[in-house]
Amino acid sequence: MNKIFGIGMPKTGTTSLHHALELLGYRSIHFPRDELTVSELEAGNYRLTLLNEYDALSDVPIPAIFAQLDHFWPDSKFVLTVRDLESWLQSCANAPFNAPESIPKKDHFRYFYRSLLYGCISFNRERFAWVYQNHIRTVTEYFTGEKASQLLIMDFAAGDGWEKLCTFLNAEIPQSEFPHSNPRRDPEMAYQPLLKRIRKKLSLK
């Protein structure tokens, strides 16, 4: 079975994508970090035993190994979540896992994951900006020609949701609201489902 890989950088809506895939019936894992997966990645084994049981993976370390995953799981689907660079950098700067006291030790798997994805361990604005822009460029250059149909780019802050994702996956659009997780990056987004319910109850348009 072809797989689905969320290859957007952390803080671009990867949790929203994960929950959306779950609602569509896919067996999805966000931020895979079990001991077997970590050991396989450290050994350069990108087939990943985890994918024998699951349909979709997203968040760290998936963006860093998308080309290898495409090699071992050909014709799979790849979803690149994006957002405005300055907004993304601010979100990363404020993220609890980037706080100085949260920087992982060398023997922790997060140290390996951060080295793999960012090439640094602590938050560095200039380095993160370069990695983000280079990642988008590398992904879009990779999925060209015959591979172009494997890639979907989604910007949740710009309004992308069920219609775009379901068309790409050839799936039926659910009746439920699109799951916007971690809405702190866009405060208004957090209230949209509630506002819709209030308007419906009051018969407002």
C-alpha positions as CSV (number, residue, x, y, z in Angstrom):
1,M,0.0,0.0,0.0
2,N,1.2,3.5,-0.8
3,K,2.0,5.7,2.2
4,I,1.4,9.3,3.1
5,F,4.2,11.4,4.4
6,G,3.8,14.8,6.0
7,I,7.1,16.5,5.1
8,G,6.4,20.0,6.4
9,M,8.7,21.4,9.0
10,P,7.5,21.4,12.7
11,K,5.2,24.3,13.5
12,T,3.7,24.4,10.0
13,G,0.5,22.5,10.9
14,T,1.9,19.0,11.1
15,T,-0.4,18.1,14.0
16,S,-3.5,19.4,12.1
17,L,-2.5,17.2,9.1
18,H,-2.0,14.2,11.4
19,H,-5.5,14.6,12.9
20,A,-7.0,15.2,9.5
21,L,-5.5,11.9,8.2
22,E,-6.9,10.1,11.2
23,L,-10.3,11.4,10.5
24,L,-10.0,10.2,7.0
25,G,-9.4,6.7,8.4
26,Y,-5.6,6.5,7.9
27,R,-3.4,5.0,10.6
28,S,-1.2,8.0,11.3
29,I,1.7,8.8,13.6
30,H,2.9,12.3,14.4
31,F,6.5,12.7,15.5
32,P,7.5,9.0,15.4
33,R,10.0,8.4,18.2
34,D,9.8,4.7,19.3
35,E,13.1,3.0,20.1
36,L,13.0,0.8,16.9
37,T,12.4,3.7,14.6
38,V,15.1,5.8,16.2
39,S,17.6,2.9,16.0
40,E,16.7,2.2,12.3
41,L,17.2,5.8,11.4
42,E,20.5,6.0,13.2
43,A,21.6,2.9,11.2
44,G,20.5,4.5,7.9
45,N,17.6,2.1,7.4
46,Y,14.8,4.2,5.9
47,R,12.3,1.4,5.1
48,L,11.1,1.7,8.7
49,T,9.4,-1.3,10.3
50,L,6.7,1.2,11.6
51,L,5.3,1.5,8.1
52,N,4.2,-2.2,8.1
53,E,1.5,-1.2,10.5
54,Y,0.8,2.5,9.7
55,D,-0.3,4.4,6.7
56,A,1.1,7.9,7.4
57,L,3.9,9.6,9.2
58,S,4.5,13.3,9.8
59,D,6.7,15.8,11.7
60,V,10.3,15.2,12.8
61,P,12.3,13.4,11.4
62,I,10.1,12.8,8.3
63,P,11.0,16.0,6.4
64,A,14.7,15.2,6.6
65,I,14.3,11.8,4.9
66,F,11.6,12.3,2.3
67,A,13.7,11.3,-0.7
68,Q,14.8,8.1,1.0
69,L,11.2,7.3,1.9
70,D,10.2,7.9,-1.7
71,H,12.8,5.4,-2.7
72,F,11.6,2.7,-0.4
73,W,7.9,3.5,-0.7
74,P,7.6,4.5,-4.4
75,D,4.4,6.3,-5.6
76,S,3.5,7.4,-2.1
77,K,1.9,10.8,-1.4
78,F,3.8,13.7,0.2
79,V,2.2,16.7,1.9
80,L,4.3,19.7,2.4
81,T,2.7,22.0,5.0
82,V,4.0,25.6,4.8
83,R,3.5,29.0,6.4
84,D,4.9,32.5,6.3
85,L,8.6,32.4,7.2
86,E,8.5,35.2,9.8
87,S,5.5,33.7,11.4
88,W,7.2,30.3,11.5
89,L,10.4,31.7,13.0
90,Q,8.4,33.4,15.7
91,S,6.5,30.2,16.5
92,C,9.8,28.3,16.7
93,A,11.3,30.9,18.9
94,N,8.4,30.7,21.3
95,A,8.0,26.9,21.3
96,P,8.6,25.2,24.7
97,F,10.8,22.6,23.1
98,N,13.2,25.3,21.9
99,A,13.6,26.9,25.4
100,P,17.2,26.7,26.7
101,E,16.2,24.3,29.5
102,S,14.6,21.9,26.9
103,I,17.7,21.5,24.8
104,P,18.3,17.7,24.6
105,K,21.4,15.9,25.9
106,K,23.7,14.1,23.4
107,D,22.3,10.7,24.4
108,H,18.7,11.7,23.8
109,F,17.0,10.9,20.5
110,R,15.9,14.5,20.1
111,Y,19.6,15.5,19.9
112,F,19.9,13.1,16.9
113,Y,16.6,14.3,15.4
114,R,17.6,18.0,15.7
115,S,21.0,17.3,14.2
116,L,19.3,15.5,11.3
117,L,16.8,18.2,10.5
118,Y,18.4,21.5,11.4
119,G,22.1,20.8,11.6
120,C,22.1,22.5,15.1
121,I,20.6,21.7,18.5
122,S,19.4,24.9,19.9
123,F,17.2,27.5,18.1
124,N,19.2,29.8,15.9
125,R,17.1,32.2,13.8
126,E,19.5,32.4,10.9
127,R,20.1,28.7,10.6
128,F,16.4,27.8,11.0
129,A,15.5,30.3,8.3
130,W,18.0,28.8,5.9
131,V,16.9,25.3,6.7
132,Y,13.2,26.2,6.2
133,Q,13.7,27.9,2.8
134,N,16.2,25.3,1.6
135,H,13.7,22.5,2.6
136,I,10.9,24.0,0.5
137,R,13.2,24.5,-2.4
138,T,14.6,21.0,-2.2
139,V,11.2,19.4,-2.0
140,T,9.7,21.4,-4.8
141,E,12.7,20.7,-7.1
142,Y,12.5,17.0,-6.2
143,F,8.9,16.5,-7.0
144,T,8.9,17.7,-10.6
145,G,8.1,16.0,-13.9
146,E,6.7,12.5,-13.4
147,K,6.9,13.0,-9.6
148,A,4.9,16.2,-9.5
149,S,1.6,14.3,-8.8
150,Q,3.1,12.9,-5.6
151,L,3.3,16.3,-3.9
152,L,0.7,18.5,-2.3
153,I,1.5,21.9,-0.7
154,M,-0.9,23.1,2.0
155,D,-1.0,26.4,3.9
156,F,-3.6,26.1,6.6
157,A,-3.3,29.7,7.6
158,A,-4.3,30.6,4.0
159,G,-7.4,28.5,4.3
160,D,-6.4,25.2,2.8
161,G,-8.4,22.3,4.2
162,W,-10.5,19.3,3.4
163,E,-11.2,20.1,-0.3
164,K,-7.6,20.3,-1.2
165,L,-6.4,17.4,0.9
166,C,-9.2,15.0,-0.1
167,T,-8.9,15.8,-3.8
168,F,-5.2,14.9,-3.5
169,L,-5.9,11.7,-1.7
170,N,-9.0,10.8,-3.7
171,A,-10.9,10.7,-0.4
172,E,-14.5,11.7,0.5
173,I,-14.7,15.1,2.3
174,P,-15.8,14.5,5.9
175,Q,-18.8,16.4,7.5
176,S,-16.6,17.5,10.4
177,E,-14.6,20.6,10.7
178,F,-11.0,20.5,9.5
179,P,-8.9,20.0,12.7
180,H,-6.8,23.1,13.3
181,S,-4.5,22.0,16.1
182,N,-2.1,24.3,18.0
183,P,-4.1,27.4,17.0
184,R,-1.8,29.8,18.9
185,R,-0.1,30.7,15.6
186,D,-3.4,32.2,14.4
187,P,-5.7,33.2,17.3
188,E,-8.7,33.7,15.1
189,M,-8.4,30.2,13.7
190,A,-9.0,28.7,17.1
191,Y,-12.4,30.3,17.3
192,Q,-13.7,29.5,13.8
193,P,-15.5,26.2,14.7
194,L,-17.1,27.8,17.8
195,L,-18.2,30.8,15.8
196,K,-19.8,28.6,13.2
197,R,-21.7,26.6,15.8
198,I,-23.0,29.9,17.4
199,R,-24.1,31.3,14.0
200,K,-25.9,28.1,13.2
201,K,-27.7,28.0,16.6
202,L,-28.7,31.7,16.1
203,S,-29.5,31.1,12.5
204,L,-27.0,33.7,11.5
205,K,-25.2,33.8,8.2
